[in-house]
């Protein structure tokens, strides 16, 4: 059976009419904030207290968009008779987001958990030179980083928490043993 002339045009117009009568699903961005997935990649936040200036993030970055400056500082000995130590002090930590390709390598290689993905995405600038954000701005973005998802109920607890709990239990047991001995010495020493 040959097709009726103009049937394709009629089907196309029917689709157009159906679409025109439906409500739009477009969210008008500045007025309506988008619902982002829980661990979306926006910008990189810096937790400065954890940064030891090891420079791994800057060395592994394929775009060379991380700039770090530091100096060495001498720390006095922790105990009398000990030797002085030197440590790196962070002077500048900046990321040029005009070069960054958001691959996340810097976050993955950081051994001290100083870099995190923040869901912030509204950092547009009118000048490309202003897309280099210093550590103050990166620290502000750190506080928008969501907490990591909870572990599965059946999984074992992280090694760090298990070690900390074991140490805390040992200290509590030592203190519990010392408390009765201290009471006995107090009772026996008082007339």
Buried (B, 14 or more C-beta within 10 A) or exposed (E): EEEEEEEEEEEEEEEEEEEEEEEEEEEEEEEEEEEEEEEEBBBBBBBEEEBBBBEBBBEBBEBEBBEBEBEEEEEEEEEEEEEEEEEBEBEEBBBBBBBBEEEEBBBEBBEEEBBBBBBBEEBEEEEEEEBBBEBEBBBBBBEEBEEEEEEEEEEEEEEEEEEEEEEEEEEEEEEEEEEEEEEEEEEEEEE
